[in-house]
Structure formats: structure tokens, C-alpha cells
Amino acid sequence: MPAPCRRKAERSDMKDNPLGTEDNPGTGTEILRMKGITKEYVMGEEISHVLKGIDLSVREGEFLAILGPSGSGKSTLMNMIGCLDTPTSGEYYLNGKRIADQSEASLAHIRSKEIGFIFQSFYLLQRQTAFQNVELPLIYANMPDRERKRRVREVLAKVGLADKMDHYPNQLSGGQQQRVAIARAVANNPTILLADEPTGALDQGTGRQVMELFHSLNDEGRTIIMITHDRKIAEHADRIVSILDGNISEGDLDDA
């Protein structure tokens, strides 16, 4: 892949400040803060410590990669960020809301409106067209019919699929299916795009196209948090946080 990282020098300035606090230049309003986040699982008489006091801050408009190998805790951290799981201890604030204080209904609303999920396996409904797949979360959000259809056409055109709206997933390539998934994720204008190994099921060329789309979305001001094990993919981000054995540090694993 071509030299993907656009602000490597800027990341190096943040090396000693893994929280990404206000001392870091070039960032907007803080929209996510984790302080002392732990996650433990009881397995018989043993306790598995998966996350060990995670401190993390993300600001509006950042493109952040969380880089780590299998078993590092990155998927558990992603579930915490996405409000799909709750920590054993610690504080998590998203857009000013203390997540521990939220009801199940409020958490469902946050997952629907605040976070746009993009998964490695696309998770498209096979009996629904690209248009219908993107429209579904907007139906759940009670968006009026005319506005909803306009929005679906708009986001599908943005990801380069204006001519594929009526195609079913099995009529689309892997890259096109991931573009549908990205369109679905951005349709509700979420606070954060949370991408889990977004190129993991794609060939290198198609993966490059998807990352170019991520750059375009970030250039529009969208905040992106990308989970990956692939250093080359992580280097597309403006900032890398590495996770290993449940601990995070600023920068590449080789630099941490």
C-alpha cells in the first residue's frame, strides 16, 4: 500500500500522552473519554483480566486506529466503546453522557444514533437490496419516509453505489458490500464510526479503496475509530493506540 499515514509526525508528538488530552494539537472537542476501564471474566475459580485500566480520549474529527494482535483485548475494548458490553470498573463518557448511568433504552438509542458500526463480515441482510439494507436503521430511527429515501440515495451515491441501489448482496463484490455497510453506518450521522477490521475480508486493492473512502469521510469531519491487527491498515489513521495484554499505549507496537 502507498504511504498511508498522513500525520505521522503529529502522532509522534502525542507519544507521551496516550489519553489524547487538550495538550495535543490539532484536535476538536472531546467526545469520548475512558478512565481506568477494566474488564474481568470469572472462569471457574480463575479471573481473566482482559482490560487493565484503560485510559483513552478521542476528539471530534479524529481518525484513530486501535492496533493489536489476537487476544490483546482490542475486541473487548471495541465492545466497550460501542456500548455492547459494560466494564467491570472505570468511567466511560460518550458525548458528555456517563454510560454507567444510562438505561437499556438509552443505550439502545446511543447505539442507534451515536455509533455507526462497520464490521469485517458486512452483516447485510441477504434478502434485502442495498437500498433496503441502508434504509433499515433509518426506519428504526423513525425518520420520515421522504427524508429517509433521500438520505439513503445520498449516502449510497457518496460511497459510489448510485447505480447499485437495487442490487442484492450476492450481486455485489466484497468491496461493494463493505461500501453498503459503510453507507448504512453513516446514514444516521453518528458521532463515531466504529470499524472492526473493515478490510479483513477484502483483497489488498479493494481494501485500499475502502481506506480511501474512510479518508474521505474523515476529511468531512467524521470521527473514526478503527480496530485492526494490521499495522499497514492502522497507518492510514492519523493516530495509533496500541493494545497488548489489556494495556494501551500511544503509537505503534514497535514504538510503544
Residue pairs with C-beta under 8 A, 6 or more apart in sequence:
1 204
1 208
1 211
1 232
2 208
4 211
4 232
4 233
4 235
4 236
5 11
5 235
5 236
5 237
5 238
6 215
6 238
7 26
7 238
7 239
8 235
10 25
10 26
10 238
10 239
11 238
11 239
11 240
11 250
11 251
12 251
13 24
13 25
14 20
14 24
14 239
14 250
15 250
15 251
15 255
16 250
17 23
17 24
17 250
18 55
18 56
18 241
18 248
18 249
18 250
19 55
19 56
19 57
20 27
20 56
20 57
20 58
20 59
20 62
20 239
20 250
21 57
22 30
24 59
27 59
27 60
27 61
27 62
28 59
28 60
28 61
28 62
29 59
29 60
30 57
30 58
30 59
30 60
31 58
31 59
31 60
31 94
31 95
31 191
31 192
31 223
32 56
32 57
32 58
32 81
32 93
32 94
32 95
32 192
32 225
33 56
33 57
33 58
33 91
33 92
33 93
34 54
34 55
34 56
34 57
34 80
34 81
34 90
34 91
34 92
34 93
35 55
35 90
35 91
35 92
36 53
36 54
36 55
36 89
36 90
36 91
37 51
37 53
37 54
37 55
37 56
37 77
37 80
37 87
37 89
37 90
37 91
37 92
38 49
38 51
38 52
38 53
38 54
38 87
38 88
38 89
38 90
39 49
39 50
39 51
39 73
39 76
39 80
39 85
39 87
39 88
39 246
40 47
40 48
40 49
40 50
40 88
41 47
41 48
41 50
42 48
49 246
50 73
50 76
50 246
51 73
51 76
51 77
51 80
51 87
51 246
52 245
52 246
52 247
53 90
53 247
54 77
54 80
54 90
54 246
54 247
54 248
55 248
56 241
56 248
58 64
58 192
58 223
58 225
59 223
60 221
60 223
61 218
61 221
61 222
61 223
62 223
62 224
62 225
62 238
62 239
63 214
63 215
63 218
63 223
63 224
63 226
63 236
63 237
63 238
63 239
64 224
64 225
64 226
64 237
64 238
64 239
64 240
64 241
65 225
65 226
65 227
65 228
65 233
65 234
65 235
65 236
65 237
65 239
65 240
65 241
66 74
66 77
66 78
66 225
66 226
66 227
66 228
66 240
66 241
66 242
66 243
66 248
67 74
67 228
67 229
67 231
67 234
67 240
67 241
67 242
67 243
67 252
67 253
68 74
68 229
68 242
68 243
68 244
68 253
69 229
69 244
70 229
72 243
72 244
72 245
72 246
73 243
73 245
73 246
74 227
74 229
74 243
75 196
75 227
76 85
77 227
77 243
77 248
78 84
78 194
78 196
78 227
79 85
80 86
80 87
80 92
81 115
81 192
81 194
81 225
82 111
82 115
82 117
82 194
83 94
83 99
83 102
83 107
83 110
83 111
83 115
84 111
86 99
86 100
91 98
91 100
92 98
92 99
92 100
93 99
94 110
94 114
94 191
94 192
95 114
95 191
97 110
99 107
99 110
102 110
111 117
112 137
112 140
112 141
112 188
113 141
113 188
113 190
114 190
114 191
114 192
115 190
115 191
115 192
115 193
115 194
116 184
116 185
116 186
116 187
116 188
116 190
116 192
116 193
116 194
117 185
117 194
117 196
118 178
118 181
118 182
118 185
118 193
118 194
118 195
118 196
118 198
119 181
119 196
119 197
119 198
120 196
120 197
120 198
120 200
120 201
121 201
122 169
122 174
122 177
122 178
122 180
122 181
122 201
123 181
124 130
124 133
124 169
124 177
124 180
124 181
125 132
125 133
125 136
125 169
126 168
126 169
126 170
127 168
128 136
128 168
129 165
129 166
129 167
129 168
130 156
130 161
130 164
130 165
130 166
130 167
130 168
130 169
130 172
130 180
130 183
131 152
131 153
131 156
131 165
131 166
133 169
133 180
133 181
133 184
134 152
134 155
134 156
134 180
134 183
134 184
134 187
135 148
135 149
135 152
135 187
136 184
137 184
137 187
137 188
138 148
138 151
138 152
138 187
138 188
139 148
141 188
143 151
151 187
152 165
152 183
152 187
153 162
153 165
155 183
155 186
155 187
156 162
156 164
156 165
156 180
156 183
158 183
158 186
159 179
159 180
159 182
159 183
159 213
160 179
160 213
161 176
161 179
161 180
161 183
164 172
164 176
167 176
169 177
169 180
172 180
173 206
174 201
174 202
174 203
174 206
175 202
175 206
175 209
175 210
178 198
178 199
178 201
178 202
178 206
178 210
179 210
179 213
182 193
182 198
182 210
182 213
182 217
185 193
186 193
186 217
186 222
191 223
192 223
192 224
192 225
193 214
193 217
193 222
193 223
193 224
193 225
194 225
194 227
195 214
195 224
195 225
195 226
195 227
196 227
197 227
197 228
197 229
197 230
198 210
198 214
198 226
198 228
199 206
199 207
199 210
199 211
199 228
199 230
199 233
200 228
200 230
202 210
207 233
211 233
211 236
214 224
214 226
214 236
215 236
217 224
218 224
218 238
224 237
226 233
226 234
226 236
226 237
228 234
231 252
231 253
234 240
234 252
235 252
239 250
240 250
240 251
240 252
241 248
241 249
241 250
241 251
242 248
242 249
242 250
242 251
242 252
242 253
242 255
242 256
244 253
244 256
249 256
250 256
